């Protein structure tokens, strides 16, 4: 794999008119009872201090990107990003947004809690935290394609290959490359160099701890299943292929949903060297919250339908509401604070925040991408 760290990455200067346009949206400080249609993980992200940013579309002059500060909403821009991620630490209130289809305004912008600054004219298809830095994937720029690292001031190119997926595992960047012939597979970037870990290309990956991650494989016959990479060793954790797997915040556990294994179907949690079945039910989706907990939405179990929280051990679940959300996201604090979008509940539909013990409605609008 080539490491073209000296390849120039041209971040053009801000257009005065573009800066005026996006700054004007911030200065308006419009307050809304935000709203959406199709949900997406990217439609809202939690920040520190109980803050949240959300994308709203199909609401005419209300369309755009909004920030919730714990008590009200402020419109940051009319533009709607294709990617967002928190950046700069849990309490900074900073985040990055990649905008497309806005002419000279397209590219990656950083919001520092008060104002916008453009850090790249290119549109990033994927972004992940790289320690205190950022790793971004670009695939529409010919000889400029690849993974680039941003250190807060400048860009450095790590490779000219464009990955299918990237995760950051406490010191190392893990990337899955699928379109490079015999060089395809999972690679690790650490100490300024790349190292190939396997020829296999996983369906998905999740970071567990420093230099440790898990990958799901489904195209390798007897090799299919969930594997864990630790140091220099791969260990197969199970032959089954999950539909979904997440890592509960603050843990090295894996929570996985299985739906093709008869009596084995349900949600299982892996910790240490063993799996524990937590429920026979199969959720529509799962999201991490805090303190080792995670939430799951169930919609096919009659009176059991609703949003449930797994309490961290055994088969202990707590029902948080009878309603089934279409999307949810956690806040950055290591707590049980999260937001969830509900539709089909009449006047009660909208965006709600759960503070660990009770619900409060924060918007009549429903975020969506």
Order of alpha helices (4+ residues) and beta strands (2+ residues): alpha-beta-beta-beta-beta-beta-beta-beta-beta-beta-beta-beta-beta-beta-beta-beta-beta-beta-beta-beta-beta-beta-beta-beta-beta-beta-beta-beta-beta-beta-beta-beta-beta
